[in-house]
């Protein structure tokens, strides 16, 4: 799902960390990045919960956040129709 029009938080121009890593890999540091990935995998295999979560997020994507919508005091949400009428003062 794409970000809403006008939302630049997820644009590639604002992804400094990802862009810096990409440049490092393109400049011949791919072996370092591979060693980092292997260490992350090793930590996850050793039971490091943060490493497991990072791998899961990278491989499967982050889990969708659940949002509960309730009205006052936890009851149902009430919707109201607001109507706007343009009145001609000469009538």
N, CA, C and O atoms as a MOPAC input file, in Angstrom:
PM7 MOZYME 1SCF
protein

 N      0.84600 1    -1.16900 1     0.00000 1
 C      0.00000 1     0.00000 1     0.00000 1
 C      0.88900 1     1.22900 1     0.00000 1
 O      1.80100 1     1.33700 1     0.82000 1
 N      0.63600 1     2.14500 1    -0.90100 1
 C      1.44700 1     3.34800 1    -1.03400 1
 C      1.06100 1     4.38000 1     0.01300 1
 O     -0.06700 1     4.40500 1     0.50500 1
 N      2.01600 1     5.22100 1     0.33700 1
 C      1.75500 1     6.31100 1     1.28400 1
 C      0.81700 1     7.32000 1     0.63700 1
 O      0.81800 1     7.46800 1    -0.58500 1
 N      0.02100 1     8.01200 1     1.43500 1
 C     -0.88200 1     9.01300 1     0.87700 1
 C     -0.11200 1    10.10000 1     0.14300 1
 O      1.02800 1    10.41100 1     0.48700 1
 N     -0.74800 1    10.67300 1    -0.87000 1
 C     -0.12500 1    11.74900 1    -1.62400 1
 C      0.20900 1    12.88400 1    -0.66600 1
 O     -0.61800 1    13.27400 1     0.15800 1
 N      1.40600 1    13.40300 1    -0.77600 1
 C      1.81700 1    14.48100 1     0.10000 1
 C      2.60400 1    13.99500 1     1.30300 1
 O      3.27100 1    14.79300 1     1.96200 1
 N      2.54100 1    12.69600 1     1.60600 1
 C      3.28900 1    12.14200 1     2.71700 1
 C      4.68800 1    11.81200 1     2.22000 1
 O      4.86500 1    10.89700 1     1.41700 1
 N      5.67800 1    12.55400 1     2.69500 1
 C      7.04900 1    12.34000 1     2.22500 1
 C      7.90800 1    11.57200 1     3.21400 1
 O      9.09900 1    11.37900 1     2.97400 1
 N      7.31500 1    11.12100 1     4.34500 1
 C      8.10900 1    10.41900 1     5.34500 1
 C      8.71300 1     9.13500 1     4.80300 1
 O      9.81100 1     8.75700 1     5.21300 1
 N      8.03800 1     8.46300 1     3.90500 1
 C      8.55500 1     7.19500 1     3.41100 1
 C      9.22200 1     7.32000 1     2.04300 1
 O      9.58600 1     6.30900 1     1.44200 1
 N      9.38400 1     8.52800 1     1.55200 1
 C     10.00600 1     8.69900 1     0.24600 1
 C     11.48000 1     8.33200 1     0.31900 1
 O     12.09000 1     8.41200 1     1.38500 1
 N     12.04700 1     7.93600 1    -0.79500 1
 C     13.44200 1     7.51100 1    -0.80900 1
 C     14.37900 1     8.67100 1    -0.50500 1
 O     15.49700 1     8.43500 1    -0.04900 1
 N     13.97300 1     9.90300 1    -0.73600 1
 C     14.82000 1    11.05500 1    -0.43700 1
 C     15.04100 1    11.21300 1     1.06000 1
 O     16.07400 1    11.74000 1     1.47300 1
 N     14.09300 1    10.76900 1     1.88300 1
 C     14.17900 1    10.94300 1     3.32400 1
 C     14.70700 1     9.71100 1     4.04300 1
 O     14.64800 1     9.64700 1     5.27100 1
 N     15.21800 1     8.73900 1     3.31200 1
 C     15.70400 1     7.50100 1     3.93000 1
 C     17.22800 1     7.52800 1     3.99400 1
 O     17.90700 1     6.77000 1     3.30200 1
 N     17.75100 1     8.41700 1     4.83800 1
 C     19.19300 1     8.64200 1     4.93400 1
 C     19.96100 1     7.36400 1     5.26100 1
 O     20.97300 1     7.06900 1     4.62400 1
 N     19.49200 1     6.61300 1     6.23900 1
 C     20.19300 1     5.39000 1     6.63800 1
 C     20.23900 1     4.38800 1     5.48800 1
 O     21.30100 1     3.85100 1     5.17200 1
 N     19.10500 1     4.14100 1     4.87100 1
 C     19.06100 1     3.17700 1     3.75500 1
 C     19.92300 1     3.65400 1     2.59100 1
 O     20.63300 1     2.86100 1     1.97200 1
 N     19.86100 1     4.93600 1     2.29700 1
 C     20.66700 1     5.47300 1     1.19100 1
 C     22.16200 1     5.37400 1     1.48800 1
 O     22.95400 1     5.07400 1     0.59500 1
 N     22.54900 1     5.62400 1     2.73400 1
 C     23.96200 1     5.52800 1     3.11500 1
 C     24.44500 1     4.08600 1     2.99800 1
 O     25.53800 1     3.83300 1     2.49100 1
 N     23.63200 1     3.14300 1     3.46600 1
 C     23.99500 1     1.72300 1     3.33200 1
 C     24.11600 1     1.32200 1     1.86300 1
 O     25.04300 1     0.61200 1     1.47200 1
 N     23.16700 1     1.78800 1     1.06600 1
 C     23.18800 1     1.47100 1    -0.36500 1
 C     24.47800 1     1.97200 1    -1.00900 1
 O     25.10100 1     1.26000 1    -1.79700 1
 N     24.88100 1     3.21200 1    -0.66900 1
 C     26.12300 1     3.77000 1    -1.23000 1
 C     27.32900 1     2.94700 1    -0.78800 1
 O     28.21800 1     2.66800 1    -1.59100 1
 N     27.36300 1     2.55600 1     0.49200 1
 C     28.48600 1     1.76900 1     0.99700 1
 C     28.59500 1     0.44100 1     0.25100 1
 O     29.69400 1     0.01300 1    -0.09900 1
 N     27.47200 1    -0.20100 1     0.01200 1
 C     27.47700 1    -1.47000 1    -0.71500 1
 C     27.96400 1    -1.25900 1    -2.14800 1
 O     28.76100 1    -2.04800 1    -2.65700 1
 N     27.49300 1    -0.21300 1    -2.78700 1
 C     27.89700 1     0.06100 1    -4.16700 1
 C     29.38100 1     0.42800 1    -4.26600 1
 O     29.99600 1     0.25600 1    -5.31900 1
 N     29.94900 1     0.92900 1    -3.18000 1
 C     31.36100 1     1.31700 1    -3.18100 1
 C     32.27900 1     0.16700 1    -2.77800 1
 O     33.46100 1     0.38200 1    -2.51100 1
 N     31.75200 1    -1.02900 1    -2.73400 1
 C     32.59900 1    -2.18900 1    -2.49100 1
 C     32.61700 1    -2.69000 1    -1.06700 1
 O     33.49000 1    -3.48700 1    -0.72300 1
 N     31.70000 1    -2.26400 1    -0.22200 1
 C     31.67000 1    -2.72200 1     1.15800 1
 C     30.60700 1    -3.79600 1     1.37700 1
 O     30.10200 1    -3.95000 1     2.48900 1
 N     30.27300 1    -4.52400 1     0.34500 1
 C     29.23000 1    -5.53600 1     0.44500 1
 C     29.61700 1    -6.63300 1     1.43100 1
 O     28.74500 1    -7.19200 1     2.09800 1
 N     30.89800 1    -6.95000 1     1.53600 1
 C     31.34000 1    -8.00400 1     2.45000 1
 C     31.06800 1    -7.60900 1     3.90100 1
 O     30.68100 1    -8.45400 1     4.70800 1
 N     31.26500 1    -6.34200 1     4.23500 1
 C     30.97000 1    -5.88000 1     5.59600 1
 C     29.48100 1    -6.02600 1     5.89300 1
 O     29.09700 1    -6.47700 1     6.97300 1
 N     28.65100 1    -5.64400 1     4.93300 1
 C     27.20800 1    -5.75700 1     5.11900 1
 C     26.79600 1    -7.21800 1     5.28100 1
 O     25.90800 1    -7.53100 1     6.07400 1
 N     27.43700 1    -8.10500 1     4.53400 1
 C     27.14300 1    -9.53000 1     4.65700 1
 C     27.53300 1   -10.03700 1     6.04900 1
 O     26.80700 1   -10.83600 1     6.64000 1
 N     28.67100 1    -9.57900 1     6.57400 1
 C     29.09600 1    -9.99900 1     7.91700 1
 C     28.10700 1    -9.50700 1     8.97300 1
 O     27.80900 1   -10.21700 1     9.93400 1
 N     27.60400 1    -8.29200 1     8.78900 1
 C     26.60000 1    -7.76300 1     9.72400 1
 C     25.34800 1    -8.62300 1     9.68700 1
 O     24.79200 1    -8.96700 1    10.73100 1
 N     24.90300 1    -8.97100 1     8.47900 1
 C     23.70700 1    -9.80600 1     8.34100 1
 C     23.92700 1   -11.17300 1     8.98800 1
 O     23.03100 1   -11.69500 1     9.65200 1
 N     25.09300 1   -11.74400 1     8.80300 1
 C     25.39200 1   -13.04600 1     9.40400 1
 C     25.41300 1   -12.95600 1    10.92500 1
 O     24.94500 1   -13.87400 1    11.59800 1
 N     25.94500 1   -11.87000 1    11.47900 1
 C     25.94600 1   -11.69000 1    12.93800 1
 C     24.52000 1   -11.57200 1    13.46800 1
 O     24.19400 1   -12.11000 1    14.52700 1
 N     23.67000 1   -10.85700 1    12.71500 1
 C     22.27000 1   -10.72100 1    13.12200 1
 C     21.60000 1   -12.09100 1    13.14500 1
 O     20.86500 1   -12.41500 1    14.07800 1
 N     21.85500 1   -12.88500 1    12.12400 1
 C     21.28500 1   -14.23700 1    12.05900 1
 C     21.80900 1   -15.09500 1    13.21200 1
 O     21.04800 1   -15.84200 1    13.82700 1
 N     23.11200 1   -14.98900 1    13.50400 1
 C     23.69700 1   -15.75600 1    14.60800 1
 C     23.06900 1   -15.35300 1    15.94300 1
 O     22.74500 1   -16.21500 1    16.76100 1
 N     22.89600 1   -14.04800 1    16.16500 1
 C     22.29400 1   -13.57900 1    17.41700 1
 C     20.86200 1   -14.10100 1    17.54800 1
 O     20.44800 1   -14.52800 1    18.62600 1
 N     20.11000 1   -14.06400 1    16.44300 1
 C     18.73800 1   -14.58100 1    16.47800 1
 C     18.74600 1   -16.07100 1    16.80100 1
 O     17.92100 1   -16.54500 1    17.58300 1
 N     19.66900 1   -16.80100 1    16.20600 1
 C     19.76700 1   -18.24900 1    16.46000 1
 C     20.14700 1   -18.53900 1    17.90600 1
 O     19.79400 1   -19.59100 1    18.43900 1
 N     20.87100 1   -17.60800 1    18.55400 1
 C     21.26800 1   -17.76700 1    19.95500 1
 C     20.17400 1   -17.34300 1    20.92800 1
 O     20.34800 1   -17.44200 1    22.14300 1
 N     19.03900 1   -16.86800 1    20.39200 1
 C     17.91500 1   -16.53000 1    21.26200 1
 C     17.72100 1   -15.04700 1    21.53100 1
 O     16.88200 1   -14.68200 1    22.35500 1
 N     18.47700 1   -14.17700 1    20.85500 1
 C     18.32600 1   -12.73200 1    21.05500 1
 C     16.99100 1   -12.28000 1    20.45900 1
 O     16.80600 1   -12.29500 1    19.24200 1
 N     16.06300 1   -11.87800 1    21.33600 1
 C     14.70600 1   -11.52200 1    20.90900 1
 C     14.71900 1   -10.34000 1    19.94000 1
 O     13.99500 1   -10.35100 1    18.94500 1
 N     15.53400 1    -9.32200 1    20.22000 1
 C     15.59200 1    -8.14400 1    19.33700 1
 C     16.06100 1    -8.54300 1    17.94000 1
 O     15.54300 1    -8.04500 1    16.94100 1
 N     17.03900 1    -9.43900 1    17.87400 1
 C     17.53200 1    -9.90600 1    16.57300 1
 C     16.45400 1   -10.70400 1    15.84700 1
 O     16.28900 1   -10.57300 1    14.63400 1
 N     15.72300 1   -11.53000 1    16.59100 1
 C     14.62400 1   -12.29600 1    15.98600 1
 C     13.57000 1   -11.36200 1    15.40700 1
 O     13.08500 1   -11.56500 1    14.29400 1
 N     13.22300 1   -10.32900 1    16.18500 1
 C     12.21500 1    -9.37200 1    15.73700 1
 C     12.68800 1    -8.63900 1    14.48900 1
 O     11.92100 1    -8.46000 1    13.54300 1
 N     13.94300 1    -8.21700 1    14.48500 1
 C     14.49400 1    -7.50700 1    13.32400 1
 C     14.44800 1    -8.38700 1    12.07800 1
 O     14.05400 1    -7.93000 1    11.00500 1
 N     14.84700 1    -9.63900 1    12.22000 1
 C     14.79600 1   -10.55000 1    11.07300 1
 C     13.36100 1   -10.74300 1    10.58900 1
 O     13.09200 1   -10.70500 1     9.38800 1
 N     12.45500 1   -10.94900 1    11.52200 1
 C     11.05100 1   -11.11800 1    11.14800 1
 C     10.50800 1    -9.90000 1    10.42500 1
 O      9.82500 1   -10.02100 1     9.40800 1
 N     10.82100 1    -8.71200 1    10.96100 1
 C     10.35000 1    -7.47500 1    10.32900 1
 C     10.92300 1    -7.31200 1     8.92800 1
 O     10.22900 1    -6.86200 1     8.01600 1
 N     12.18000 1    -7.67500 1     8.76000 1
 C     12.83300 1    -7.51700 1     7.44300 1
 C     12.35100 1    -8.56100 1     6.44000 1
 O     12.21300 1    -8.26900 1     5.25300 1
 N     12.09800 1    -9.76500 1     6.91300 1
 C     11.70600 1   -10.83700 1     5.99000 1
 C     10.20800 1   -10.85100 1     5.70400 1
 O      9.79400 1   -11.03500 1     4.55900 1
 N      9.39700 1   -10.65600 1     6.74200 1
 C      7.94700 1   -10.75800 1     6.58900 1
 C      7.24200 1    -9.41100 1     6.58300 1
 O      6.05400 1    -9.33500 1     6.26800 1
 N      7.96000 1    -8.34900 1     6.92700 1
 C      7.32500 1    -7.03800 1     7.07000 1
 C      6.80000 1    -6.88700 1     8.48300 1
 O      6.52300 1    -7.87400 1     9.16400 1
 N      6.66700 1    -5.66000 1     8.91100 1
 C      6.17600 1    -5.41100 1    10.26300 1
 C      4.70100 1    -5.75800 1    10.34600 1
 O      3.94700 1    -5.58000 1     9.38900 1
 N      4.30400 1    -6.25600 1    11.51000 1
 C      2.89900 1    -6.60300 1    11.73200 1
 C      2.05200 1    -5.33700 1    11.72700 1
 O      2.48900 1    -4.28800 1    12.20000 1
 N      0.83900 1    -5.43800 1    11.19000 1
 C     -0.07100 1    -4.29700 1    11.16600 1
 C     -0.46900 1    -3.94700 1    12.59600 1
 O     -0.68600 1    -4.82500 1    13.43100 1
 N     -0.55900 1    -2.65700 1    12.85500 1
 C     -0.94200 1    -2.21000 1    14.18900 1
 C     -2.45300 1    -2.22100 1    14.29800 1
 O     -3.15100 1    -1.69000 1    13.43400 1
 N     -2.95700 1    -2.82700 1    15.36000 1
 C     -4.39800 1    -2.87500 1    15.58900 1
 C     -4.85000 1    -1.55100 1    16.20800 1
 O     -4.19700 1    -1.02600 1    17.11000 1
 N     -5.94700 1    -1.02700 1    15.72800 1
 C     -6.50200 1     0.21600 1    16.25400 1
 C     -7.94200 1    -0.04600 1    16.65300 1
 O     -8.75300 1    -0.48600 1    15.83800 1
 N     -8.25400 1     0.22600 1    17.90900 1
 C     -9.61700 1     0.04600 1    18.40600 1
 C    -10.30900 1     1.40400 1    18.43700 1
 O     -9.78400 1     2.36300 1    19.00400 1
 N    -11.46600 1     1.48000 1    17.83600 1
 C    -12.22300 1     2.72800 1    17.78700 1
 C    -13.45300 1     2.56600 1    18.65600 1
 O    -14.32600 1     1.74500 1    18.37600 1
 N    -13.51200 1     3.36100 1    19.71700 1
 C    -14.66400 1     3.30600 1    20.60400 1
 C    -15.13100 1     4.71900 1    20.91300 1
 O    -14.37900 1     5.68500 1    20.78100 1
 N    -16.36500 1     4.81600 1    21.31900 1
 C    -16.93200 1     6.10700 1    21.69100 1
 C    -16.66300 1     6.41400 1    23.14900 1
 O    -15.76600 1     5.84100 1    23.76700 1
 N    -17.44500 1     7.31800 1    23.68400 1
 C    -17.28500 1     7.69500 1    25.07500 1
 C    -17.49300 1     6.48800 1    25.98400 1
 O    -18.36900 1     5.65900 1    25.73600 1
 N    -16.70300 1     6.39600 1    27.01400 1
 C    -16.77800 1     5.32100 1    28.01300 1
 C    -16.66400 1     3.92900 1    27.39700 1
 O    -17.18900 1     2.96200 1    27.94900 1
 N    -15.98600 1     3.82300 1    26.26300 1
 C    -15.78200 1     2.52500 1    25.63400 1
 C    -16.97100 1     2.01100 1    24.85100 1
 O    -16.93900 1     0.88800 1    24.34800 1
 N    -18.01900 1     2.80900 1    24.73900 1
 C    -19.21400 1     2.38900 1    24.00200 1
 C    -19.02100 1     2.49900 1    22.50000 1
 O    -17.91100 1     2.70900 1    22.01100 1
 N    -20.12400 1     2.35400 1    21.78000 1
 C    -20.05100 1     2.41200 1    20.32400 1
 C    -19.82700 1     3.85400 1    19.85600 1
 O    -20.10600 1     4.81200 1    20.57700 1
 N    -19.33100 1     3.97100 1    18.66300 1
 C    -19.05300 1     5.27700 1    18.07800 1
 C    -20.33800 1     5.83200 1    17.48400 1
 O    -21.07500 1     5.12400 1    16.79800 1
 N    -20.59900 1     7.10400 1    17.75600 1
 C    -21.79400 1     7.75500 1    17.21800 1
 C    -21.37000 1     8.69400 1    16.09200 1
 O    -20.44300 1     9.49000 1    16.23600 1
 N    -22.06800 1     8.57700 1    14.98200 1
 C    -21.78200 1     9.42800 1    13.84200 1
 C    -22.92300 1    10.41900 1    13.66200 1
 O    -24.09200 1    10.08500 1    13.85400 1
 N    -22.56600 1    11.63100 1    13.29300 1
 C    -23.56900 1    12.65900 1    13.04900 1
 C    -23.36400 1    13.21500 1    11.65500 1
 O    -22.23200 1    13.32100 1    11.18100 1
 N    -24.44100 1    13.56400 1    11.00600 1
 C    -24.36800 1    14.18600 1     9.69400 1
 C    -24.39900 1    15.69500 1     9.90300 1
 O    -25.30300 1    16.22600 1    10.55000 1
 N    -23.43000 1    16.35800 1     9.36300 1
 C    -23.39700 1    17.81800 1     9.43000 1
 C    -23.65300 1    18.32200 1     8.02400 1
 O    -22.92000 1    18.00000 1     7.08900 1
 N    -24.68100 1    19.10000 1     7.89100 1
 C    -25.07600 1    19.59400 1     6.57900 1
 C    -24.76000 1    21.08200 1     6.49300 1
 O    -25.04900 1    21.84600 1     7.41300 1
 N    -24.17600 1    21.47000 1     5.39600 1
 C    -23.84300 1    22.88100 1     5.17600 1
 C    -24.70400 1    23.39500 1     4.02900 1
 O    -24.72000 1    22.82000 1     2.94000 1
 N    -25.41700 1    24.48200 1     4.29000 1
 C    -26.26600 1    25.07400 1     3.25100 1
 C    -25.81200 1    26.49700 1     2.99400 1
 O    -25.56300 1    27.26100 1     3.92600 1
 N    -25.70900 1    26.83600 1     1.75200 1
 C    -25.37500 1    28.19000 1     1.37100 1
 C    -26.67600 1    28.94400 1     1.17500 1
 O    -27.52100 1    28.56300 1     0.36400 1
 N    -26.82000 1    30.01300 1     1.92800 1
 C    -28.06400 1    30.78400 1     1.91000 1
 C    -27.82300 1    32.09400 1     1.19300 1
 O    -26.86300 1    32.81100 1     1.47500 1
 N    -28.71300 1    32.39300 1     0.26100 1
 C    -28.62800 1    33.66000 1    -0.44500 1
 C    -29.36600 1    34.71400 1     0.38700 1
 O    -30.57600 1    34.59200 1     0.57300 1
 N    -28.67600 1    35.74600 1     0.89400 1
 C    -29.31700 1    36.70300 1     1.78200 1
 C    -30.42400 1    37.51900 1     1.11200 1
 O    -31.23300 1    38.13100 1     1.80800 1
 N    -30.47800 1    37.54100 1    -0.18700 1
 C    -31.53700 1    38.32100 1    -0.85900 1
 C    -32.86800 1    37.58800 1    -0.90900 1
 O    -33.87900 1    38.18400 1    -1.28000 1
 N    -32.89500 1    36.32100 1    -0.54900 1
 C    -34.14400 1    35.55700 1    -0.57000 1
 C    -34.83900 1    35.57700 1     0.74700 1
 O    -35.90500 1    34.97900 1     0.89200 1

